[in-house]
Structures are given as structure tokens and as C-alpha cells.
Amino acid sequence: MAKIIVGMSGGVDSAVTAYLLKAAGHDCIGVTLKIWGSEENAESKCCEIDDAQRVAQFLDIPYYVQHCVCDFKGAVVEPFIDSYLNGETPNPCIECNRRIKWAKMIEAAKVYGADYVATGHYANIVKLENGRYTVKNALYAAKDQTYMLCRLTQEQLAMTLMPLGGMSKDEVRAIAQKVGIPVASKPDSQDICFVTNDGYADFIMDHAGERAPGEGDFIDEDGRVLGRHKGIIHYTVGQRKGLGISMGEPVYVKEIRPETNEVVLSSNGSLFSTTVTCDNADYMGILPPKPGEKIPCKAKIRYRHTPERAVLEVLEEKRVRLVFESPVRAATPGQSVVFYDDDGCVIGSAVIVKA
């Protein structure tokens, strides 16, 4: 029997995780990280304390709330805003997992003398023959969350349990309903957790103040002005809807240029590329390779992208290039690209700079 800190979000996945671990005889402690609060005191969508507390009471396990709003703002919210102001589209959940959720849960584990932390993520943690820990694809691809876990450290992975890696969402809900867990039918949250009311662009406008860019020009690939846009933070590469411009044929956002406050529009065909340059590379399943090394892999350039065959070329210590066998659509600066081996284990990740 182990003592385990269970990260409880108030959703069904973390609730069933706690239930399964307790049913297996482990000593569980529920912990919710309070990471956000608006002026109206609205909770983050991934730390709904009332629901998490109800689940802990139902399961008869100790429950605590750990406040980390200031840390979250500095590590996640401010970089998120800066990224959009720089014409990028970031993945705030990836940095939150590494720098806030796991860091704070492991901190709690040390305080309460726990052996492990556990979450309701759909992924598997494995220790490879080379001695390194990594995350491996969940059994059911539709719920796989390895992309969002790609920056966890070796220490974090070694202390983590993910009991749902071999289960489907339907199976998880069936367990919750069978035993009467209060949040059994609660829908999944699909949005950025700290954008509690309006869309992300309004959130950035509210928090960036005078730094938020104003209107600028839509241009084509040759630099011809096509019309006016309402601010670069309202757009992302590959976007078609909401442009507010009529060209007689479908047009898409190809590039965002913060230095000139321009948004480049193009046809769909211009969004495809075979070479993607990335920075801030981080390695999980392998030791950091040396510049000049080439590693065959599968890579996904966004959360919902199916991994495609590519060669990872190491340019510098943190800078890499991915050369895909087939062109990929709308590789977006600021988004993470995750590299996998043929067994579905994460090799590493990086942040897209350009395609």
C-alpha cells in the first residue's frame, strides 16, 4: 500500500482515479490546485473546488486546497499573453503541467509524506530500457493526452501514476455511475481553463492593456493590401472563419507579422510545408542528442494532429528541424511539436518557430 496525492480537478476522470487507487488499498489524499480567480471570483475550469470536495467526501479521503494563483500567473498566464502579442499561438496547458501542476503536487507529496502523485490523464508512464521515463500513448487514441504531458521531467514521471491509460472514457463514466460518484455525468471542459467568461482575445485585451495591438492590414503573399484586421491577437495560422473579408474564394491566415501588425492571407494550398523549424527542444525518452544527429520519428504539430513520419534534425542544443515525409498543414508558431518513437512513446518536444 502506498500513500498517494491525487490531483482532483472536480471532473470525472480524477474522481475515478481516486476511487480506483483507494479500492486497490492505497492511502489517498485529494489535492486541488487553485490556480485562478477572476474579479468575480470565478474558479478555473480545471480546479473546481466544490465538485472536487464533494468527490473527496463521497470517497472518504482527506482533501486539501493548495493556492498557487501567483505562481500560475507568472509561469503560465503572462507567457500566454506575451506569446499572442508576438503573433504566436501557445499551449498554456503544457507549461502548466510541468511548472505548476506537477511541481505543486510533488511539493504536496513531500509535505504529506506521500510516495506518488496521481492524475486522471489518459496516458501511460513507462520506464525504457535506457533507464529513462516517458509517457506512452493511451490505449484509446481518441482520449490520448501524451501531447499535453510532453514537458514533464524525469523526477516528475518517476513519481507519477496514471491509472486511466488503458481505459476509454465510456468505461470511466460507467465506473463512476456504478459506484455513484457525484460528478459521473459532468461534461468535459474543452476551453482554456483560466479564460472563464469571454474568448481568449478579450482576455488578452483585458490583461495586456496598452500593449494590445490595434487594427492593421490584411495582405496577400505578395504584400498587396486586402483589407483591415481588428488586431493580430484575434487570428491564428490556418484560420478561415471570422476574417471579415470577402475575396470571392476561400482564404486563410498564413502568417502573422507582429513587427508590422500585418496578417498574411493565402489559399489553403499555401499552408502546407514539409520543413518545420523549432526551438526550446526538450527530451524525455532519450538523452539530449548532439548537433548534427538525425532521428527518425513520428511527430504531431498540434494536439488533434495524427502523428506523421518525419526526421528530427538537431541543429543546436535547443534548436531542431523536422522534415516530414508528407506536407503538414498550418504548422503554427508557438504551438508545440511532439516527437514519438514507433511504439508511441514520447521522445521529446519543441516549440514551432516557422514552417
DRENMAR-893676 format. One record per residue (C-alpha): x, y, z; residue in one letter. Coordinates in steps of 0.001 Angstrom, whole numbers, plus 524288, in hexadecimal, padded with zeros to 5 digits. Layout:
! residues N
<<X; Y; Z>; A>;
...
//
This chain:
! residues 355
<<80000; 80000; 80000>; M>;
<<80525; 80D68; 7FC31>; A>;
<<80177; 81B14; 80065>; K>;
<<7FD44; 8229A; 7F45D>; I>;
<<7F9FE; 830DD; 7F19C>; I>;
<<7EED0; 830F1; 7E7C3>; V>;
<<7ED6F; 83D64; 7DFDD>; G>;
<<7DEC1; 8400A; 7E014>; M>;
<<7D8FF; 8496F; 7D629>; S>;
<<7CAB4; 84762; 7D96C>; G>;
<<7C8D6; 83F34; 7CD16>; G>;
<<7C571; 830F1; 7CB33>; V>;
<<7D312; 82C91; 7C6EF>; D>;
<<7DA16; 830C3; 7D35B>; S>;
<<7CE9C; 82BD0; 7DB7B>; A>;
<<7CF84; 81E24; 7D5B1>; V>;
<<7DE4E; 81E86; 7D722>; T>;
<<7DCBD; 820E0; 7E5C1>; A>;
<<7D254; 81657; 7E6AC>; Y>;
<<7DA96; 80C15; 7DFB0>; L>;
<<7E6A5; 80EC4; 7E7DF>; L>;
<<7DF1E; 80E5C; 7F498>; K>;
<<7D82E; 801DC; 7F066>; A>;
<<7E596; 7FBD5; 7EDE5>; A>;
<<7E915; 7FE72; 7FC1A>; G>;
<<7F125; 80AC6; 7FAF7>; H>;
<<7F0C5; 81619; 80486>; D>;
<<7EBC6; 82171; 7FC38>; C>;
<<7EBEC; 82FFA; 7FEE6>; I>;
<<7E461; 838F1; 7F5CB>; G>;
<<7EAAB; 845D8; 7F21A>; V>;
<<7E51A; 85099; 7E985>; T>;
<<7EDCF; 85B6B; 7E48F>; L>;
<<7E6DA; 86872; 7E48F>; K>;
<<7EDB3; 86EB9; 7D91F>; I>;
<<7E497; 879A5; 7D51A>; W>;
<<7DA3B; 88301; 7D9E1>; G>;
<<7D3E4; 88DF4; 7D230>; S>;
<<7CF26; 89ABD; 7D7D1>; E>;
<<7C1F5; 8941F; 7D966>; E>;
<<7C90B; 88924; 7E0A5>; N>;
<<7C5C9; 87F52; 7D5EA>; A>;
<<7CD82; 872D3; 7D72B>; E>;
<<7D634; 86D4B; 7CC97>; S>;
<<7CF84; 86305; 7C45C>; K>;
<<7D9BC; 8590D; 7C873>; C>;
<<7D99B; 85B69; 7D715>; C>;
<<7CB46; 85B60; 7DAE7>; E>;
<<7CCB0; 85A3E; 7E982>; I>;
<<7BE92; 857AA; 7ED6A>; D>;
<<7BD52; 84BC7; 7E495>; D>;
<<7CAA1; 84689; 7E87F>; A>;
<<7C728; 847EB; 7F6DC>; Q>;
<<7BA48; 840BD; 7F4DB>; R>;
<<7C182; 8357B; 7EE64>; V>;
<<7CB7C; 834CB; 7F962>; A>;
<<7C095; 83467; 80377>; Q>;
<<7B9A5; 829BA; 7FBC8>; F>;
<<7C632; 821AB; 7FB3A>; L>;
<<7C95F; 824C0; 80976>; D>;
<<7D732; 82977; 806D4>; I>;
<<7DE4D; 83560; 80C65>; P>;
<<7DD75; 8414A; 803B1>; Y>;
<<7E540; 84DE1; 802D1>; Y>;
<<7E5A3; 859EE; 7FA25>; V>;
<<7F2E8; 85F5B; 7F68D>; Q>;
<<7F2ED; 86D95; 7F23E>; H>;
<<7FC63; 870EB; 7E74D>; C>;
<<7F5EB; 87C17; 7DFED>; V>;
<<80206; 884C5; 7E028>; C>;
<<80AFE; 879EB; 7DB59>; D>;
<<80150; 87664; 7D0A8>; F>;
<<80041; 8846D; 7CC13>; K>;
<<80EEA; 885C9; 7CAC9>; G>;
<<811BA; 87870; 7C4DC>; A>;
<<805F2; 876CA; 7BBE2>; V>;
<<7FD0E; 882A5; 7BA22>; V>;
<<8075B; 88D0B; 7B780>; E>;
<<80EE5; 884AB; 7AD9D>; P>;
<<801CE; 8814E; 7A737>; F>;
<<7FEBE; 88FBD; 7A553>; I>;
<<80C8C; 892E2; 7A0A7>; D>;
<<80BFA; 887D0; 796C8>; S>;
<<7FF84; 88CF7; 79080>; Y>;
<<80506; 89AC4; 79030>; L>;
<<810A1; 89510; 788C4>; N>;
<<807AB; 88F31; 77E75>; G>;
<<80858; 88155; 783CC>; E>;
<<7FE37; 87762; 78840>; T>;
<<80304; 8712A; 794FB>; P>;
<<7FFB3; 864AD; 79C66>; N>;
<<7FDED; 86992; 7AA6B>; P>;
<<7F9FB; 85C33; 7AFB4>; C>;
<<80730; 8564A; 7AC45>; I>;
<<80EC9; 86007; 7B467>; E>;
<<80497; 85F8F; 7BF26>; C>;
<<8060B; 850DC; 7C06D>; N>;
<<814AD; 85192; 7C253>; R>;
<<81696; 85E38; 7C9BF>; R>;
<<80A33; 85ECD; 7D1F0>; I>;
<<8020D; 85264; 7D2F7>; K>;
<<80CD4; 8485E; 7D484>; W>;
<<815F6; 85178; 7DBBC>; A>;
<<80B77; 854AF; 7E5C5>; K>;
<<80665; 846B7; 7E6FE>; M>;
<<8141D; 84186; 7E980>; I>;
<<81619; 84C7A; 7F33C>; E>;
<<809A2; 847E8; 7FA0F>; A>;
<<80E66; 839D5; 7F99D>; A>;
<<81A98; 83DAC; 80108>; K>;
<<8129B; 84533; 80B10>; V>;
<<80922; 839E9; 80D86>; Y>;
<<8133A; 82F21; 80C59>; G>;
<<80D24; 8293F; 8001E>; A>;
<<81407; 81FBE; 7F710>; D>;
<<80D65; 8239B; 7EA61>; Y>;
<<8048E; 82D69; 7E3C2>; V>;
<<7F97F; 8290B; 7DAEA>; A>;
<<7F128; 82F95; 7D0A0>; T>;
<<7E5C3; 82C39; 7C7D6>; G>;
<<7ED39; 82E1A; 7BB27>; H>;
<<7EBAD; 82455; 7B029>; Y>;
<<7F9BD; 82002; 7AE3D>; A>;
<<80329; 8158F; 7B2F2>; N>;
<<81005; 817A1; 7B9FB>; I>;
<<81ABF; 80E07; 7B670>; V>;
<<828FB; 80C40; 7B9FF>; K>;
<<830E5; 8093B; 7ADD8>; L>;
<<83C8A; 80022; 7AC88>; E>;
<<8457A; 80C09; 7AC7F>; N>;
<<840D0; 80F12; 7BA47>; G>;
<<838F6; 81B27; 7B6A9>; R>;
<<82AA2; 81D56; 7B97A>; Y>;
<<82129; 821C8; 7AF09>; T>;
<<812B9; 82285; 7AC0A>; V>;
<<80CD7; 818D8; 7A27D>; K>;
<<80050; 81A2E; 79AA9>; N>;
<<7F3C0; 81699; 7A1AA>; A>;
<<7ED2C; 80A2B; 79D04>; L>;
<<7E207; 8121D; 79726>; Y>;
<<7E759; 81C3F; 78DA7>; A>;
<<7DB49; 824EB; 78E80>; A>;
<<7DEC1; 828BF; 79C82>; K>;
<<7ED97; 8281D; 79BDD>; D>;
<<7F3C4; 8336F; 7A378>; Q>;
<<80243; 830D1; 7A1A3>; T>;
<<80367; 83D64; 799B8>; Y>;
<<7FFF4; 8459D; 7A5A0>; M>;
<<8096C; 83E02; 7AE47>; L>;
<<8153C; 83F40; 7A55E>; C>;
<<81D2F; 84857; 7AE3C>; R>;
<<81C87; 840B7; 7BAF9>; L>;
<<829C9; 83E37; 7C13B>; T>;
<<82FD3; 83128; 7C49A>; Q>;
<<82DBA; 833C3; 7D31C>; E>;
<<81F70; 83707; 7D0C8>; Q>;
<<81D01; 82AED; 7C876>; L>;
<<823B4; 821E1; 7D231>; A>;
<<81A1D; 82633; 7DCC5>; M>;
<<80DBE; 825CF; 7D485>; T>;
<<802AF; 81C04; 7D2D0>; L>;
<<7F877; 81CD1; 7C7F0>; M>;
<<7EE79; 811F5; 7C9F1>; P>;
<<7E5F3; 815C9; 7BE50>; L>;
<<7EFEE; 81353; 7B388>; G>;
<<7E999; 80686; 7AF93>; G>;
<<7DB76; 80AD9; 7B0BC>; M>;
<<7D193; 81198; 7A7FB>; S>;
<<7C981; 81D3A; 7AC39>; K>;
<<7BD39; 814D7; 7ABB8>; D>;
<<7C36E; 80B18; 7B50E>; E>;
<<7C748; 815FD; 7BE62>; V>;
<<7B98C; 81BA7; 7BE74>; R>;
<<7B3AA; 80E1D; 7C04A>; A>;
<<7BBF7; 80C0A; 7CC79>; I>;
<<7B815; 81959; 7D1D2>; A>;
<<7A9AA; 816BB; 7CF7E>; Q>;
<<7AA42; 80905; 7D517>; K>;
<<7B004; 80D60; 7E212>; V>;
<<7A854; 81A28; 7E298>; G>;
<<7B34C; 82419; 7E16D>; I>;
<<7ACB0; 8319C; 7E1BB>; P>;
<<7B2F5; 836C3; 7D522>; V>;
<<7B07F; 82A7C; 7CD0C>; A>;
<<7A90C; 831D0; 7C26F>; S>;
<<7B089; 83E98; 7C2E4>; K>;
<<7B4BF; 842DA; 7B525>; P>;
<<7C310; 844A4; 7B1B9>; D>;
<<7C8DE; 8523A; 7B16A>; S>;
<<7CDF0; 855D0; 7A3DF>; Q>;
<<7D2A8; 863B6; 7A5C1>; D>;
<<7DECC; 86A76; 7AAEB>; I>;
<<7DCC0; 868F0; 7B978>; C>;
<<7DF66; 876E3; 7BDBB>; F>;
<<7D757; 87D6A; 7B310>; V>;
<<7CB0E; 87C7D; 7BB36>; T>;
<<7C17D; 88552; 7B400>; N>;
<<7C461; 88B70; 7A6BE>; D>;
<<7CD98; 8863C; 79C5A>; G>;
<<7DC5B; 8863A; 79D44>; Y>;
<<7DDBE; 892AA; 7950B>; A>;
<<7D53C; 89A53; 79E90>; D>;
<<7DD03; 89499; 7A9C8>; F>;
<<7E9B2; 8995C; 7A3A7>; I>;
<<7E3F8; 8A6C2; 7A0E3>; M>;
<<7DFBE; 8A7DE; 7AF26>; D>;
<<7ECF2; 8A3DA; 7B49D>; H>;
<<7F6A0; 8A943; 7AAB0>; A>;
<<7F1D1; 8B739; 7ABC5>; G>;
<<7F921; 8C0C4; 7A30C>; E>;
<<801AA; 8B5D2; 79DBE>; R>;
<<7F61E; 8AFF0; 79664>; A>;
<<7F7A5; 8B2E1; 787D1>; P>;
<<7ED0B; 8B9FD; 7806E>; G>;
<<7E82C; 8B8E0; 77286>; E>;
<<7F159; 8B604; 76748>; G>;
<<7F1CD; 8B13A; 75949>; D>;
<<7EE30; 8A443; 7534D>; F>;
<<7F7E4; 8A1F1; 74848>; I>;
<<7FA00; 89738; 73E44>; D>;
<<806A8; 88FAB; 73C58>; E>;
<<80BAB; 89A43; 7332C>; D>;
<<80934; 8A511; 73D11>; G>;
<<7FD0A; 8AADF; 736CA>; R>;
<<7F36E; 8B094; 74096>; V>;
<<7E683; 8A91A; 740A5>; L>;
<<7DF5B; 8AFB8; 74BD2>; G>;
<<7E00B; 8B29D; 75A5B>; R>;
<<7E0CE; 8A94E; 765D6>; H>;
<<7DCA5; 8ABF9; 773E0>; K>;
<<7E985; 8A857; 77A86>; G>;
<<7F315; 89D09; 778F9>; I>;
<<7EEEF; 8967D; 785AD>; I>;
<<7E1F4; 892EC; 77F4B>; H>;
<<7E85A; 889E4; 77550>; Y>;
<<7F026; 87D5E; 7743F>; T>;
<<7F6C6; 8766C; 768F8>; V>;
<<7ED3C; 86E3A; 7610F>; G>;
<<7E148; 875FD; 7653E>; Q>;
<<7D684; 8783F; 75B2F>; R>;
<<7CA7F; 87C42; 762FF>; K>;
<<7C90F; 8899C; 76920>; G>;
<<7D21A; 890D7; 75FD3>; L>;
<<7C787; 89A5A; 75BBC>; G>;
<<7CCD7; 89B77; 74DFC>; I>;
<<7C716; 896C6; 7410E>; S>;
<<7D05C; 892B8; 73627>; M>;
<<7C748; 88AD0; 72D78>; G>;
<<7CE59; 87E63; 73185>; E>;
<<7D25A; 87853; 73E8A>; P>;
<<7DE19; 87ED4; 744DF>; V>;
<<7E574; 87B1F; 75132>; Y>;
<<7EF13; 8811E; 75A9F>; V>;
<<7FCA3; 87D00; 75641>; K>;
<<8053C; 8859E; 75EAF>; E>;
<<80453; 88FB0; 7698B>; I>;
<<80E6C; 89A95; 7698A>; R>;
<<80E7F; 8A1AF; 776A8>; P>;
<<819BF; 8AA8F; 772B8>; E>;
<<81152; 8B0DD; 76813>; T>;
<<803E7; 8AD9D; 76DDF>; N>;
<<80045; 8A641; 76166>; E>;
<<7F8DE; 89996; 75F1A>; V>;
<<7FC77; 8923A; 752B0>; V>;
<<7F159; 88B38; 74BA3>; L>;
<<7F2DF; 8805F; 741B6>; S>;
<<7EC46; 874D1; 73B42>; S>;
<<7EB49; 86802; 7429C>; N>;
<<7F617; 86223; 73A4A>; G>;
<<7FFEF; 86C0B; 73F4A>; S>;
<<7FE2C; 8672E; 74D40>; L>;
<<8053D; 85A48; 74AAF>; F>;
<<813B3; 8584C; 74D85>; S>;
<<81D3D; 84D1D; 74F39>; T>;
<<82759; 8540D; 757AF>; T>;
<<82464; 85991; 76528>; V>;
<<82EAC; 8609A; 76D4C>; T>;
<<82D33; 86023; 77C14>; C>;
<<833BC; 8658B; 78831>; D>;
<<833E9; 86257; 796C6>; N>;
<<8358D; 853BF; 7943A>; A>;
<<83411; 84AE4; 7A002>; D>;
<<83654; 83C2E; 7A090>; Y>;
<<82EFB; 831EC; 7A82A>; M>;
<<83124; 8240B; 7A325>; G>;
<<83F32; 8265E; 79EDA>; I>;
<<84AF7; 82DEF; 7A383>; L>;
<<84CBA; 83B00; 79C8F>; P>;
<<852C2; 837F7; 78F2F>; P>;
<<85E69; 83F4E; 789CD>; K>;
<<85DD0; 84971; 77EE0>; P>;
<<85E1F; 842A5; 771B5>; G>;
<<856D6; 83684; 77631>; E>;
<<84AF8; 83209; 76E7A>; K>;
<<84053; 82A11; 7750C>; I>;
<<8350C; 8237A; 76DCF>; P>;
<<8284E; 825C0; 77505>; C>;
<<819E3; 828A6; 77413>; K>;
<<81606; 8367E; 7776F>; A>;
<<80977; 83DD5; 77A1D>; K>;
<<808F6; 84C8E; 77887>; I>;
<<7FCBA; 84EDB; 780A8>; R>;
<<7F455; 847A2; 78A7C>; Y>;
<<7EA70; 84248; 7809A>; R>;
<<7F48B; 83F20; 77626>; H>;
<<7F70D; 830C9; 772FC>; T>;
<<805CF; 82E4B; 7742B>; P>;
<<80C9B; 82DC3; 76700>; E>;
<<819C0; 8285B; 762FA>; R>;
<<82506; 831E7; 7637B>; A>;
<<8338E; 83304; 765EA>; V>;
<<837C5; 83B0A; 7719E>; L>;
<<84432; 84282; 76E62>; E>;
<<84B81; 8487F; 779DF>; V>;
<<850C4; 855DE; 775E8>; L>;
<<85568; 85B0B; 78303>; E>;
<<8539E; 85741; 7913F>; E>;
<<8458E; 85C23; 791C1>; K>;
<<84294; 85E61; 78352>; R>;
<<83DC1; 853A1; 77A4F>; V>;
<<837C8; 851D1; 76CEF>; R>;
<<82D5C; 847FD; 76933>; L>;
<<82CD6; 84332; 75B3A>; V>;
<<81FE6; 83C55; 758A3>; F>;
<<81DF1; 831B2; 74E83>; E>;
<<81111; 83802; 74A96>; S>;
<<80D9A; 8467D; 74BA8>; P>;
<<806BA; 84A9B; 75831>; V>;
<<7FC74; 8553A; 758A8>; R>;
<<7FD6B; 861E6; 76053>; A>;
<<8094B; 85FAD; 768EC>; A>;
<<80705; 86AC1; 77279>; T>;
<<81184; 872AD; 779A9>; P>;
<<80FF5; 8713C; 78850>; G>;
<<809B7; 863C8; 78783>; Q>;
<<8111C; 85815; 78CC1>; S>;
<<8157D; 84D13; 78405>; V>;
<<81707; 83FDA; 78ABC>; V>;
<<81FB3; 834E8; 78585>; F>;
<<81C5F; 8267B; 7879F>; Y>;
<<8232E; 81997; 78501>; D>;
<<81C52; 80E77; 77DE5>; D>;
<<8170E; 8091F; 78ACD>; D>;
<<80FBE; 815CB; 78DC0>; G>;
<<8195E; 81A51; 79820>; C>;
<<81CE9; 828BC; 798CF>; V>;
<<82AEF; 82B56; 794B7>; I>;
<<82A28; 839DE; 79733>; G>;
<<823ED; 846A2; 79321>; S>;
<<826CF; 85455; 78E59>; A>;
<<81FBD; 86104; 78B13>; V>;
<<81D23; 864A2; 77CE5>; I>;
<<82424; 870D3; 77800>; V>;
<<82108; 8704E; 76979>; K>;
<<81D17; 86768; 75E56>; A>;
//
